[in-house]
Amino acid sequence: MSPILPLLLLSLYLTLGTTLAQDDEEPLLRVLPPAIAVTPGEEVSLVCSHYPEDLEADLELQWYLPNSEEPISAQEFNETTVNTTQDDILRFSSENGTLTITNASLSDSGTYVCRNVDRTLEVEAEVKVYVMPSYVTEIMVVLAINAVLVLVFLGCYFWSIINDRRYKKQQQAREKLGHKR
């Protein structure tokens, strides 16, 4: 028997075993990225999909705003959404399992939910919109303190040079007058 035959059989067994194991898996939903942080004005994109892959079912996935039971796709032309204007709703797009938020604002922060049509599967994604603090004031204070310290250092240095020269002149004057050190 050839030594390649057992390796071939083992390879075939592992391949079929993996394929069968994948077929037995419960379908799940996954979202990428599961959490995202952006600053106001940026675009957010969350991709929801079935695992194992099911491209046809992915076309029917729906995204839900935080604390909402109505899919975003149904809200796009509905102005009755609580605390949301028509312009706000138009910034959201939910298509083929992908949620896109254009021009993100602070109020967009929250947990978004992706569900299949019959609501038996769902996955959450966290969106955090934050304002990056400005450190201009702190930087100016640090620069001012550094400038003062440099001036103090230079002042001490020059004071030391001036005093050293005075001392040497006084010593030379004493020596001229005949004083000993």
C-alpha positions as CSV (number, residue, x, y, z in Angstrom):
1,M,0.0,0.0,0.0
2,S,1.3,3.4,-1.0
3,P,2.2,5.9,1.9
4,I,0.2,8.6,0.1
5,L,-3.1,6.6,0.3
6,P,-3.5,6.9,4.1
7,L,-2.8,10.7,3.9
8,L,-5.3,11.1,1.1
9,L,-8.0,9.2,3.1
10,L,-7.2,11.3,6.2
11,S,-7.5,14.5,4.2
12,L,-10.8,13.3,2.6
13,Y,-12.2,12.4,6.1
14,L,-11.2,15.8,7.6
15,T,-12.6,17.7,4.7
16,L,-16.0,15.8,4.7
17,G,-16.1,16.0,8.5
18,T,-15.6,19.7,8.5
19,T,-18.2,20.2,5.8
20,L,-20.7,18.1,7.7
21,A,-20.0,19.9,10.9
22,Q,-20.6,23.2,9.2
23,D,-24.0,22.0,7.9
24,D,-25.0,20.9,11.4
25,E,-24.2,24.3,12.9
26,E,-27.1,26.5,14.1
27,P,-27.3,29.7,11.9
28,L,-26.2,32.8,13.7
29,L,-26.0,36.5,12.8
30,R,-22.7,38.4,13.1
31,V,-21.9,42.0,12.7
32,L,-18.7,43.7,11.8
33,P,-17.5,45.7,13.5
34,P,-19.4,44.8,16.7
35,A,-18.6,48.2,18.2
36,I,-17.4,51.4,16.6
37,A,-16.5,54.9,17.9
38,V,-16.5,57.9,15.6
39,T,-16.6,61.7,15.9
40,P,-19.5,63.8,14.7
41,G,-19.8,64.1,10.9
42,E,-18.1,60.8,10.1
43,E,-19.8,57.9,8.4
44,V,-20.7,54.6,10.2
45,S,-21.0,51.3,8.4
46,L,-22.1,48.1,10.1
47,V,-22.3,44.9,8.1
48,C,-24.7,42.2,9.4
49,S,-24.5,38.7,7.9
50,H,-25.5,35.1,8.5
51,Y,-23.1,32.5,9.7
52,P,-22.7,30.1,8.1
53,E,-22.9,32.3,5.0
54,D,-26.4,32.6,3.4
55,L,-26.3,35.4,0.9
56,E,-30.0,35.1,0.0
57,A,-31.1,35.4,3.6
58,D,-28.7,38.4,4.1
59,L,-30.8,40.4,1.6
60,E,-33.7,40.3,4.1
61,L,-31.8,41.4,7.3
62,Q,-33.1,44.5,9.0
63,W,-31.5,47.1,11.3
64,Y,-33.3,48.7,14.2
65,L,-32.5,52.0,15.9
66,P,-31.7,51.9,19.6
67,N,-35.0,51.3,21.6
68,S,-37.1,50.9,18.4
69,E,-39.2,48.0,17.3
70,E,-39.7,49.3,13.8
71,P,-36.9,48.6,11.2
72,I,-35.0,51.6,9.9
73,S,-36.1,50.7,6.3
74,A,-39.7,51.2,7.4
75,Q,-38.9,54.6,9.1
76,E,-37.2,56.2,6.1
77,F,-40.3,57.8,4.9
78,N,-42.2,58.0,8.2
79,E,-42.0,61.4,10.0
80,T,-43.8,60.1,13.1
81,T,-40.6,58.6,14.6
82,V,-40.2,59.8,18.1
83,N,-37.5,62.5,18.6
84,T,-36.3,62.2,15.0
85,T,-36.8,64.5,12.1
86,Q,-37.2,63.5,8.5
87,D,-33.7,64.7,7.8
88,D,-32.3,62.6,10.6
89,I,-34.0,59.5,9.2
90,L,-32.6,60.1,5.8
91,R,-29.1,59.9,7.2
92,F,-29.8,56.2,7.9
93,S,-29.7,53.5,5.2
94,S,-30.4,49.8,5.8
95,E,-29.8,47.7,2.8
96,N,-28.8,44.0,2.3
97,G,-27.7,43.7,5.9
98,T,-25.6,46.9,5.9
99,L,-26.4,49.8,8.1
100,T,-24.9,53.1,7.0
101,I,-25.2,56.3,9.0
102,T,-24.0,59.4,7.2
103,N,-23.0,62.5,9.1
104,A,-23.1,60.9,12.5
105,S,-24.3,63.0,15.4
106,L,-24.0,62.6,19.2
107,S,-27.6,61.5,19.3
108,D,-26.8,58.5,17.1
109,S,-24.9,56.8,19.9
110,G,-26.5,53.6,21.1
111,T,-27.0,49.9,20.6
112,Y,-28.3,49.0,17.1
113,V,-29.9,45.6,16.5
114,C,-29.8,43.5,13.3
115,R,-32.6,40.9,13.0
116,N,-33.7,38.4,10.4
117,V,-37.2,38.9,9.0
118,D,-39.0,36.4,11.3
119,R,-37.0,37.9,14.3
120,T,-35.6,34.5,15.4
121,L,-32.0,35.7,15.2
122,E,-30.5,39.0,16.2
123,V,-27.2,40.6,17.0
124,E,-26.3,43.9,18.5
125,A,-23.7,46.6,17.5
126,E,-22.6,49.5,19.7
127,V,-22.1,52.9,18.1
128,K,-20.4,55.6,20.1
129,V,-20.3,59.1,18.7
130,Y,-18.0,61.4,20.8
131,V,-16.5,64.9,20.6
132,M,-12.8,64.8,20.9
133,P,-11.7,67.3,23.6
134,S,-9.6,70.2,22.6
135,Y,-6.4,70.6,24.5
136,V,-5.5,74.1,23.2
137,T,-5.8,75.7,26.6
138,E,-3.7,73.0,28.3
139,I,-1.1,73.2,25.6
140,M,-0.9,77.0,25.9
141,V,-0.5,76.7,29.7
142,V,2.3,74.1,29.3
143,L,4.1,76.3,26.7
144,A,3.8,79.4,29.0
145,I,5.2,77.5,32.0
146,N,8.1,76.2,29.8
147,A,8.8,79.7,28.5
148,V,8.9,81.1,32.1
149,L,11.3,78.3,33.1
150,V,13.6,79.0,30.2
151,L,13.6,82.7,31.1
152,V,14.4,81.9,34.7
153,F,17.2,79.6,33.6
154,L,18.6,82.2,31.2
155,G,18.3,84.9,33.9
156,C,20.2,82.8,36.4
157,Y,22.9,81.9,33.9
158,F,23.5,85.5,32.9
159,W,23.4,86.7,36.5
160,S,26.0,84.1,37.3
161,I,28.2,85.3,34.4
162,I,27.8,89.0,35.4
163,N,28.6,88.2,39.1
164,D,31.6,86.2,38.1
165,R,33.0,89.0,36.0
166,R,32.4,91.5,38.8
167,Y,34.2,89.3,41.2
168,K,37.2,88.9,38.8
169,K,37.3,92.7,38.3
170,Q,37.3,93.3,42.1
171,Q,40.1,90.7,42.5
172,Q,42.2,92.4,39.8
173,A,41.6,95.8,41.4
174,R,42.7,94.5,44.8
175,E,45.8,93.0,43.3
176,K,46.7,96.3,41.7
177,L,46.4,98.0,45.1
178,G,48.7,95.4,46.5
179,H,46.2,93.3,48.5
180,K,46.9,89.6,48.7
181,R,44.3,87.0,48.0
